[in-house]
Amino acid sequence: MREDLTPLGCVPSAVEVLQGDFPDWDIWRERSPGGRHGDWCARPVGDQESEPLRHANVEGLRDLLMAADLQGS
């Protein structure tokens, strides 16, 4: 086996890693009625009433989640 090649197999996506890092948050991606993808969103688990955090990309949502956790959500 050549060790210089990237291994094939299951590698978690950026959003899977994000969900693992923030297990107390529901994380999802908006979808428009036409089927287009929208912002990445997050809201504390069990909280269906507050406005979710939103960002156009996963990295930006990570920053928002980190800030929310520092503030005690």
N, C-alpha and C positions, 0 to 999 in steps of 0.2 A: 504494500500500500504506500502511495506517495504522500508524505506528510506535508508537502507544500501546497496541496489542494485543500480547498474549503470542504469540510465534511458535508455530505448530504444528510438530510433528516429534518426532524422537527426543531425549529428554532423559534422561540417566542417572538411575536410581533411587538412593536413598540407599545401598542395599547395593552397587550397582555402583560407586559412588564409593568406598565403604569398601574394597571388594576392590581397586580401583585404588591406593588409598593404602597398602594392606598386602598386596603381592603375594606375600609369603613365608608367608602364612596361608591355610589352607582355611577358607572361611566358608560356613555353611549354616544353614538353619532346621530345627529339630526338627519332627517330625510325629508325632502320637500314632497309635496303631492305629486310632482312630476317624476319622482324617483331619484333626483339628484341628491348627492351628499351635501350636508351642511356642516355646521360647526360640531366640534367635539364638545360634549357637555358632561358635567358631573354635579352630583348632589349627594349629601350625606345619606347613607342607607336608611330607609324608613321615613325620610322627609320628602313628602310629595307636594308640599305647599310652597317651599321657598323657591326663589328664582335660581336656576342652576348656573354654575360657572360655565362660561363659554369661551372657546378659542378656535381659531381656524385650523390649528395643527396640534398634534399630541404634545410636542415640546412646550408650546405655550400653555396648554392646559396643565402640564406638570408644574410649571412655574406658579400658576394660579392655585393649584392644590397645595403646594408647599407653603405659599403665603397664607392660605386659609388655615392650614394646620398650625402654623406659628401663631395665628390670632385666635386659635381655639375654635375654628370654623364658625 
